[in-house]
Amino acid sequence: DPTAARTLIDQLSGTVCWFKIGMTLYFRVGPDFIRSLTADGHQVFLDLKSHDIPHQVEGAVAGLAELGVGLVTVHTGGGPAMLRAAARGAEGSATTVLGVTVLTSLDEEQLSAVGISPNPAALVEQRARIAVECGLGGIVASPLEAERVSALSPSGFEIVTPGIRPAGTASQDQRRIATPADAIAAGATRLVVGRPITQASDPVGA
């Protein structure tokens, strides 16, 4: 709901640095909502996880960069040609392209069900290496893999970690999780914290 989203954003301004907009909200409100946020000076992480043929992803990233967002995501599962195209799409802009490695809702059982044999940590490392080689500005991975990715990353490479659950909060549909402190200690450069804040009775306090 755009009104509820705006209320939460206004409430949290000054407490958090960035606002992540995912597909649930974006597909409802579209680019004008994003333009309004960036026009107001908010830092926006637009998490749409583009995954298509290289030509489509290059155009998608270029279009999203025009909205003034700081971070966008593409799926590393799209392959090297697609990732290089995504990097081209952001050239000349202030937008950093992040490669989503393995969703934090996936564990070995879930990966096996779709025919992927590596364990999550090995797959994250493999895809992180491809992201570096293809010129992306960072990756998205669970905090459990942050240390492995940090060891192979160049200076300034972003390691963005969802699956953050403060001690005592429910894991919900996330499988590979860690506390904020553990994620930072492992090498995460940014933490994505959603429902522990958005569903809290006191979001600012949370």
MOQUITA-V471992 format. One record per helix or strand. SS is the DSSP state (A for helix, B for strand). FROM is the first residue (numbers start at 1). TO is the last residue. If there is no record, write none. Layout:
ss=SS from=FROM to=TO
ss=SS from=FROM to=TO
//
This chain:
ss=A from=2 to=12
ss=B from=13 to=13
ss=B from=16 to=16
ss=B from=18 to=22
ss=A from=23 to=29
ss=A from=31 to=39
ss=B from=43 to=50
ss=A from=54 to=65
ss=B from=71 to=75
ss=A from=76 to=78
ss=A from=80 to=89
ss=B from=96 to=100
ss=A from=108 to=113
ss=A from=120 to=133
ss=B from=138 to=140
ss=A from=143 to=152
ss=B from=158 to=161
ss=B from=164 to=164
ss=B from=178 to=178
ss=A from=180 to=186
ss=B from=190 to=191
ss=A from=195 to=198
//
